[in-house]
């Protein structure tokens, strides 16, 4: 199984995985509108891989098979105030 990964032109660290190059037919229109112009980043074979850098391999495969795409969102921002307060409690 192969997938093609596109980055969003509107949202940083947001990636869309699809099964075929330039085939967004299974991606909802609303998602494509908010995603912006897709910028191809890589073609990636999924078979034989043990993991992906920033996504769960099994979830990616399952989403591609069931809905035809996988959306990778950026990690939530770190709450620096919360981390600071917790560090102060420990000190």
The first five atom37 places (N, CA, C, CB, O) and aatype in JSON, in Angstrom:
{
  "aatype": [20, 20, 20, 20, 20, 20, 20, 20, 20, 20, 20, 20, 20, 20, 20, 20, 20, 20, 20, 20, 20, 20, 20, 20, 20, 20, 20, 20, 20, 20, 20, 20, 20, 20, 20, 20, 20, 20, 20, 20, 20, 20, 20, 20, 20, 20, 20, 20, 20, 20, 20, 20, 20, 20, 20, 20, 20, 20, 20, 20, 20, 20, 20, 20, 20, 20, 20, 20, 20, 20, 20, 20, 20, 20, 20, 20, 20, 20, 20, 20, 20, 20, 20, 20, 20, 20, 20, 20, 20, 20, 20],
  "atom_mask": [
    [1, 1, 1, 1, 1],
    [1, 1, 1, 1, 1],
    [1, 1, 1, 1, 1],
    [1, 1, 1, 1, 1],
    [1, 1, 1, 1, 1],
    [1, 1, 1, 1, 1],
    [1, 1, 1, 1, 1],
    [1, 1, 1, 1, 1],
    [1, 1, 1, 1, 1],
    [1, 1, 1, 1, 1],
    [1, 1, 1, 1, 1],
    [1, 1, 1, 1, 1],
    [1, 1, 1, 1, 1],
    [1, 1, 1, 1, 1],
    [1, 1, 1, 1, 1],
    [1, 1, 1, 1, 1],
    [1, 1, 1, 1, 1],
    [1, 1, 1, 1, 1],
    [1, 1, 1, 1, 1],
    [1, 1, 1, 1, 1],
    [1, 1, 1, 1, 1],
    [1, 1, 1, 1, 1],
    [1, 1, 1, 1, 1],
    [1, 1, 1, 1, 1],
    [1, 1, 1, 1, 1],
    [1, 1, 1, 1, 1],
    [1, 1, 1, 1, 1],
    [1, 1, 1, 1, 1],
    [1, 1, 1, 1, 1],
    [1, 1, 1, 1, 1],
    [1, 1, 1, 1, 1],
    [1, 1, 1, 1, 1],
    [1, 1, 1, 1, 1],
    [1, 1, 1, 1, 1],
    [1, 1, 1, 1, 1],
    [1, 1, 1, 1, 1],
    [1, 1, 1, 1, 1],
    [1, 1, 1, 1, 1],
    [1, 1, 1, 1, 1],
    [1, 1, 1, 1, 1],
    [1, 1, 1, 1, 1],
    [1, 1, 1, 1, 1],
    [1, 1, 1, 1, 1],
    [1, 1, 1, 1, 1],
    [1, 1, 1, 1, 1],
    [1, 1, 1, 1, 1],
    [1, 1, 1, 1, 1],
    [1, 1, 1, 1, 1],
    [1, 1, 1, 1, 1],
    [1, 1, 1, 1, 1],
    [1, 1, 1, 1, 1],
    [1, 1, 1, 1, 1],
    [1, 1, 1, 1, 1],
    [1, 1, 1, 1, 1],
    [1, 1, 1, 1, 1],
    [1, 1, 1, 1, 1],
    [1, 1, 1, 1, 1],
    [1, 1, 1, 1, 1],
    [1, 1, 1, 1, 1],
    [1, 1, 1, 1, 1],
    [1, 1, 1, 1, 1],
    [1, 1, 1, 1, 1],
    [1, 1, 1, 1, 1],
    [1, 1, 1, 1, 1],
    [1, 1, 1, 1, 1],
    [1, 1, 1, 1, 1],
    [1, 1, 1, 1, 1],
    [1, 1, 1, 1, 1],
    [1, 1, 1, 1, 1],
    [1, 1, 1, 1, 1],
    [1, 1, 1, 1, 1],
    [1, 1, 1, 1, 1],
    [1, 1, 1, 1, 1],
    [1, 1, 1, 1, 1],
    [1, 1, 1, 1, 1],
    [1, 1, 1, 1, 1],
    [1, 1, 1, 1, 1],
    [1, 1, 1, 1, 1],
    [1, 1, 1, 1, 1],
    [1, 1, 1, 1, 1],
    [1, 1, 1, 1, 1],
    [1, 1, 1, 1, 1],
    [1, 1, 1, 1, 1],
    [1, 1, 1, 1, 1],
    [1, 1, 1, 1, 1],
    [1, 1, 1, 1, 1],
    [1, 1, 1, 1, 1],
    [1, 1, 1, 1, 1],
    [1, 1, 1, 1, 1],
    [1, 1, 1, 1, 1],
    [1, 1, 1, 1, 1]
  ],
  "atom_positions": [
    [[0.84, -1.18, 0.0], [0.0, 0.0, 0.0], [0.88, 1.24, 0.0], [-0.95, 0.0, 1.22], [1.83, 1.36, 0.78]],
    [[0.55, 2.17, -0.89], [1.24, 3.45, -0.97], [0.29, 4.56, -0.56], [1.78, 3.7, -2.41], [-0.93, 4.41, -0.61]],
    [[0.85, 5.67, -0.15], [0.03, 6.86, 0.08], [0.83, 8.07, -0.37], [-0.38, 6.98, 1.58], [2.06, 8.05, -0.45]],
    [[0.11, 9.13, -0.66], [0.72, 10.38, -1.07], [0.4, 11.39, 0.03], [0.21, 10.86, -2.49], [-0.75, 11.5, 0.45]],
    [[1.4, 12.12, 0.47], [1.22, 13.05, 1.58], [1.33, 14.48, 1.04], [2.28, 12.8, 2.7], [2.27, 14.83, 0.33]],
    [[0.34, 15.29, 1.41], [0.29, 16.69, 1.01], [0.28, 17.55, 2.26], [-0.96, 16.99, 0.13], [-0.34, 17.2, 3.27]],
    [[0.98, 18.68, 2.2], [0.89, 19.63, 3.31], [-0.08, 20.73, 2.92], [2.3, 20.22, 3.67], [-0.29, 21.02, 1.74]],
    [[-0.67, 21.33, 3.94], [-1.65, 22.38, 3.74], [-0.96, 23.7, 3.42], [-2.54, 22.53, 4.98], [0.09, 24.02, 3.98]],
    [[-1.57, 24.45, 2.51], [-1.04, 25.78, 2.21], [-1.58, 26.82, 3.2], [-1.4, 26.17, 0.77], [-1.12, 27.95, 3.22]],
    [[-2.56, 26.42, 4.01], [-3.18, 27.36, 4.96], [-2.87, 27.08, 6.41], [-4.66, 27.35, 4.78], [-2.88, 28.0, 7.24]],
    [[-2.59, 25.84, 6.74], [-2.4, 25.47, 8.14], [-1.05, 24.78, 8.34], [-3.54, 24.55, 8.61], [-0.76, 23.76, 7.71]],
    [[-0.23, 25.35, 9.2], [1.08, 24.77, 9.46], [0.94, 23.41, 10.11], [1.92, 25.69, 10.35], [0.02, 23.17, 10.9]],
    [[1.87, 22.52, 9.79], [1.95, 21.18, 10.36], [0.68, 20.37, 10.16], [2.26, 21.27, 11.83], [0.37, 19.5, 10.98]],
    [[-0.07, 20.63, 9.1], [-1.28, 19.88, 8.79], [-1.04, 19.16, 7.48], [-2.53, 20.81, 8.72], [-0.69, 19.77, 6.47]],
    [[-1.25, 17.84, 7.5], [-0.96, 17.01, 6.35], [-2.15, 16.13, 6.0], [0.28, 16.14, 6.61], [-2.9, 15.7, 6.88]],
    [[-2.31, 15.87, 4.72], [-3.4, 15.04, 4.21], [-2.78, 13.86, 3.47], [-4.37, 15.86, 3.27], [-1.98, 14.04, 2.55]],
    [[-3.15, 12.66, 3.88], [-2.68, 11.43, 3.25], [-3.81, 10.9, 2.37], [-2.24, 10.36, 4.32], [-4.94, 10.77, 2.83]],
    [[-3.51, 10.61, 1.11], [-4.49, 10.02, 0.19], [-3.85, 8.81, -0.49], [-4.98, 11.07, -0.86], [-2.63, 8.63, -0.47]],
    [[-4.7, 7.99, -1.1], [-4.21, 6.77, -1.72], [-3.54, 6.98, -3.07], [-5.35, 5.81, -1.89], [-2.59, 6.28, -3.41]],
    [[-4.02, 7.94, -3.84], [-3.5, 8.17, -5.19], [-3.15, 9.64, -5.38], [-4.52, 7.72, -6.25], [-3.81, 10.53, -4.84]],
    [[-2.11, 9.88, -6.15], [-1.64, 11.24, -6.4], [-2.75, 12.09, -7.01], [-0.41, 11.23, -7.32], [-3.38, 11.71, -7.99]],
    [[-2.97, 13.24, -6.4], [-3.94, 14.24, -6.87], [-5.38, 13.74, -6.92], [-3.55, 14.71, -8.24], [-6.21, 14.32, -7.62]],
    [[-5.7, 12.67, -6.18], [-7.07, 12.17, -6.12], [-7.66, 12.53, -4.76], [-7.12, 10.63, -6.35], [-7.44, 11.85, -3.77]],
    [[-8.42, 13.63, -4.75], [-9.05, 14.1, -3.52], [-10.56, 13.85, -3.54], [-8.77, 15.59, -3.32], [-11.3, 14.49, -2.8]],
    [[-11.0, 12.92, -4.37], [-12.42, 12.67, -4.55], [-13.11, 12.15, -3.28], [-12.62, 11.67, -5.67], [-14.31, 12.34, -3.12]],
    [[-12.37, 11.5, -2.39], [-12.97, 10.97, -1.16], [-12.86, 11.94, 0.02], [-12.3, 9.65, -0.81], [-13.39, 11.67, 1.1]],
    [[-12.17, 13.05, -0.19], [-11.98, 14.05, 0.87], [-13.18, 15.0, 0.85], [-10.62, 14.83, 0.69], [-13.51, 15.54, -0.21]],
    [[-13.83, 15.23, 1.99], [-14.97, 16.15, 2.03], [-14.61, 17.55, 1.51], [-15.5, 16.26, 3.45], [-13.51, 18.05, 1.74]],
    [[-15.54, 18.16, 0.81], [-15.34, 19.49, 0.21], [-14.95, 20.51, 1.26], [-16.6, 19.94, -0.52], [-14.06, 21.33, 1.04]],
    [[-15.62, 20.48, 2.42], [-15.34, 21.44, 3.48], [-13.89, 21.32, 3.96], [-16.3, 21.24, 4.66], [-13.23, 22.33, 4.23]],
    [[-13.42, 20.09, 4.07], [-12.04, 19.87, 4.5], [-11.07, 20.42, 3.46], [-11.78, 18.36, 4.74], [-10.08, 21.07, 3.82]],
    [[-11.33, 20.17, 2.2], [-10.44, 20.68, 1.14], [-10.42, 22.21, 1.11], [-10.88, 20.13, -0.23], [-9.39, 22.81, 0.86]],
    [[-11.57, 22.82, 1.38], [-11.62, 24.28, 1.39], [-10.79, 24.85, 2.53], [-13.07, 24.76, 1.52], [-10.07, 25.84, 2.35]],
    [[-10.87, 24.24, 3.71], [-10.1, 24.76, 4.84], [-8.63, 24.36, 4.75], [-10.69, 24.25, 6.16], [-7.77, 25.04, 5.31]],
    [[-8.33, 23.28, 4.05], [-6.96, 22.79, 3.89], [-6.16, 23.7, 2.96], [-6.97, 21.36, 3.35], [-4.95, 23.87, 3.13]],
    [[-6.84, 24.29, 1.98], [-6.16, 25.13, 1.01], [-5.6, 24.3, -0.13], [-5.05, 25.93, 1.68], [-5.98, 23.15, -0.31]],
    [[-4.7, 24.88, -0.88], [-4.08, 24.18, -2.0], [-3.12, 23.12, -1.47], [-3.35, 25.17, -2.94], [-2.16, 23.46, -0.76]],
    [[-3.35, 21.84, -1.8], [-2.44, 20.79, -1.32], [-1.08, 20.89, -2.0], [-3.06, 19.41, -1.57], [-0.99, 21.08, -3.21]],
    [[-0.03, 20.76, -1.21], [1.34, 20.8, -1.72], [1.94, 19.42, -1.46], [2.19, 21.94, -1.04], [2.15, 19.03, -0.31]],
    [[2.23, 18.7, -2.54], [2.74, 17.33, -2.39], [4.11, 17.34, -1.71], [2.84, 16.63, -3.76], [5.01, 18.08, -2.11]],
    [[4.24, 16.51, -0.68], [5.51, 16.43, 0.02], [6.23, 15.11, -0.23], [5.3, 16.61, 1.5], [7.46, 15.09, -0.35]],
    [[5.47, 14.01, -0.32], [6.14, 12.73, -0.59], [5.16, 11.62, -0.96], [6.93, 12.3, 0.63], [3.97, 11.68, -0.66]],
    [[5.7, 10.63, -1.63], [5.02, 9.38, -1.93], [5.64, 8.37, -0.99], [5.15, 8.96, -3.46], [6.87, 8.22, -0.96]],
    [[4.82, 7.65, -0.23], [5.36, 6.82, 0.83], [4.77, 5.41, 0.78], [5.09, 7.45, 2.19], [3.55, 5.25, 0.82]],
    [[5.62, 4.37, 0.71], [5.1, 3.01, 0.82], [4.8, 2.7, 2.29], [6.12, 1.98, 0.24], [5.64, 2.93, 3.16]],
    [[3.62, 2.19, 2.57], [3.24, 1.87, 3.95], [3.52, 0.42, 4.32], [1.77, 2.18, 4.17], [3.75, 0.11, 5.48]],
    [[3.5, -0.46, 3.33], [3.77, -1.87, 3.6], [5.24, -2.05, 3.99], [3.43, -2.75, 2.37], [6.13, -1.46, 3.38]],
    [[5.45, -2.86, 5.0], [6.81, -3.12, 5.45], [7.35, -2.1, 6.45], [7.72, -3.17, 4.29], [8.42, -2.3, 7.02]],
    [[6.62, -1.02, 6.65], [7.04, -0.01, 7.63], [6.58, -0.43, 9.02], [6.46, 1.4, 7.26], [5.55, -1.09, 9.17]],
    [[7.34, -0.04, 10.01], [6.96, -0.33, 11.39], [6.32, 0.87, 12.05], [8.17, -0.77, 12.18], [5.52, 0.72, 12.97]],
    [[6.68, 2.09, 11.58], [6.1, 3.29, 12.16], [6.27, 4.47, 11.22], [6.73, 3.6, 13.52], [7.03, 4.42, 10.25]],
    [[5.55, 5.54, 11.54], [5.67, 6.81, 10.84], [6.18, 7.84, 11.83], [4.31, 7.26, 10.2], [6.06, 7.64, 13.04]],
    [[6.75, 8.92, 11.34], [7.35, 9.92, 12.23], [6.34, 10.58, 13.16], [8.04, 10.98, 11.4], [6.58, 10.67, 14.36]],
    [[5.2, 11.05, 12.62], [4.28, 11.83, 13.45], [2.85, 11.34, 13.37], [4.33, 13.26, 13.04], [1.92, 12.08, 13.72]],
    [[2.65, 10.11, 12.92], [1.29, 9.56, 12.83], [1.35, 8.08, 13.17], [0.68, 9.79, 11.41], [2.38, 7.42, 13.0]],
    [[0.24, 7.56, 13.64], [0.13, 6.15, 13.97], [-0.1, 5.37, 12.67], [-1.02, 5.9, 14.99], [-1.11, 5.57, 11.99]],
    [[0.81, 4.49, 12.34], [0.77, 3.74, 11.07], [-0.54, 2.97, 10.91], [1.95, 2.77, 10.98], [-1.14, 3.0, 9.84]],
    [[-0.98, 2.3, 11.96], [-2.22, 1.52, 11.88], [-3.44, 2.42, 11.64], [-2.42, 0.7, 13.16], [-4.33, 2.06, 10.88]],
    [[-3.47, 3.57, 12.29], [-4.58, 4.5, 12.09], [-4.59, 5.07, 10.68], [-4.5, 5.64, 13.11], [-5.65, 5.25, 10.08]],
    [[-3.41, 5.34, 10.14], [-3.3, 5.85, 8.77], [-3.83, 4.81, 7.79], [-1.84, 6.22, 8.43], [-4.65, 5.12, 6.93]],
    [[-3.36, 3.57, 7.92], [-3.81, 2.49, 7.03], [-5.32, 2.29, 7.12], [-3.09, 1.18, 7.36], [-6.0, 2.16, 6.1]],
    [[-5.83, 2.26, 8.34], [-7.26, 2.05, 8.55], [-8.07, 3.18, 7.93], [-7.57, 1.93, 10.04], [-9.08, 2.93, 7.26]],
    [[-7.66, 4.42, 8.15], [-8.38, 5.57, 7.6], [-8.35, 5.55, 6.08], [-7.78, 6.88, 8.12], [-9.36, 5.86, 5.44]],
    [[-7.21, 5.2, 5.49], [-7.12, 5.14, 4.03], [-8.06, 4.08, 3.46], [-5.67, 4.87, 3.6], [-8.69, 4.29, 2.43]],
    [[-8.14, 2.94, 4.13], [-9.01, 1.86, 3.66], [-10.48, 2.19, 3.86], [-8.67, 0.56, 4.38], [-11.3, 1.9, 2.99]],
    [[-10.83, 2.8, 4.99], [-12.24, 3.04, 5.31], [-12.79, 4.32, 4.7], [-12.41, 3.09, 6.8], [-13.92, 4.32, 4.21]],
    [[-12.02, 5.4, 4.71], [-12.58, 6.66, 4.22], [-11.81, 7.25, 3.05], [-12.61, 7.66, 5.33], [-12.27, 8.22, 2.44]],
    [[-10.65, 6.68, 2.72], [-9.91, 7.14, 1.55], [-8.94, 8.28, 1.8], [-10.86, 7.56, 0.52], [-8.3, 8.76, 0.87]],
    [[-8.82, 8.72, 3.04], [-7.86, 9.78, 3.39], [-7.57, 9.75, 4.88], [-8.4, 11.18, 2.98], [-8.32, 9.14, 5.65]],
    [[-6.48, 10.4, 5.27], [-6.13, 10.55, 6.68], [-5.65, 11.98, 6.86], [-5.04, 9.51, 7.13], [-4.82, 12.46, 6.09]],
    [[-6.15, 12.65, 7.87], [-5.75, 14.03, 8.16], [-4.87, 14.04, 9.4], [-6.98, 14.94, 8.36], [-5.28, 13.6, 10.47]],
    [[-3.65, 14.54, 9.25], [-2.72, 14.67, 10.37], [-2.7, 16.12, 10.82], [-1.29, 14.19, 9.98], [-2.29, 17.01, 10.07]],
    [[-3.14, 16.34, 12.03], [-3.2, 17.7, 12.6], [-1.94, 17.96, 13.42], [-4.46, 17.87, 13.48], [-1.28, 17.03, 13.86]],
    [[-1.61, 19.24, 13.62], [-0.42, 19.55, 14.43], [-0.66, 19.17, 15.88], [-0.07, 21.06, 14.33], [-1.8, 19.11, 16.34]],
    [[0.43, 18.91, 16.61], [0.26, 18.59, 18.03], [-0.28, 19.81, 18.76], [1.61, 18.14, 18.65], [-0.05, 20.94, 18.35]],
    [[-1.01, 19.58, 19.85], [-1.53, 20.73, 20.61], [-0.38, 21.55, 21.19], [-2.48, 20.26, 21.74], [0.66, 21.0, 21.54]],
    [[-0.56, 22.85, 21.28], [0.52, 23.69, 21.82], [0.78, 23.35, 23.29], [0.18, 25.19, 21.67], [-0.14, 23.03, 24.04]],
    [[2.03, 23.43, 23.67], [2.4, 23.14, 25.05], [1.95, 24.29, 25.94], [3.94, 22.91, 25.18], [2.15, 25.46, 25.61]],
    [[1.34, 23.96, 27.04], [0.88, 24.96, 27.99], [2.05, 25.28, 28.92], [-0.37, 24.46, 28.8], [2.27, 24.59, 29.91]],
    [[2.79, 26.32, 28.59], [3.99, 26.67, 29.35], [3.67, 27.13, 30.77], [4.76, 27.74, 28.63], [4.44, 26.87, 31.69]],
    [[2.56, 27.81, 30.93], [2.18, 28.26, 32.28], [1.91, 27.06, 33.18], [0.93, 29.18, 32.21], [2.36, 27.02, 34.32]],
    [[1.19, 26.09, 32.66], [0.89, 24.88, 33.44], [2.18, 24.14, 33.8], [-0.07, 23.94, 32.65], [2.34, 23.7, 34.93]],
    [[3.09, 24.01, 32.84], [4.35, 23.33, 33.09], [5.15, 24.08, 34.15], [5.17, 23.21, 31.79], [5.75, 23.46, 35.03]],
    [[5.17, 25.41, 34.09], [5.89, 26.22, 35.06], [5.29, 26.04, 36.47], [5.85, 27.7, 34.64], [6.02, 25.86, 37.45]],
    [[3.96, 26.1, 36.56], [3.31, 25.93, 37.87], [3.57, 24.55, 38.46], [1.81, 26.16, 37.74], [3.78, 24.43, 39.67]],
    [[3.55, 23.53, 37.65], [3.83, 22.18, 38.14], [5.27, 22.05, 38.6], [3.53, 21.15, 37.05], [5.55, 21.39, 39.59]],
    [[6.18, 22.69, 37.87], [7.59, 22.67, 38.28], [7.78, 23.39, 39.6], [8.48, 23.3, 37.2], [8.6, 22.98, 40.43]],
    [[7.03, 24.48, 39.81], [7.12, 25.23, 41.06], [6.61, 24.41, 42.24], [6.34, 26.54, 40.94], [7.15, 24.49, 43.34]],
    [[5.57, 23.63, 42.01], [5.02, 22.77, 43.07], [6.03, 21.71, 43.51], [3.73, 22.08, 42.59], [6.11, 21.37, 44.69]],
    [[6.79, 21.19, 42.54], [7.77, 20.14, 42.83], [9.0, 20.7, 43.53], [8.17, 19.43, 41.55], [9.69, 19.98, 44.26]],
    [[9.28, 21.98, 43.31], [10.5, 22.58, 43.88], [10.34, 22.98, 45.33], [10.9, 23.79, 43.09], [11.28, 23.49, 45.93]]
  ]
}
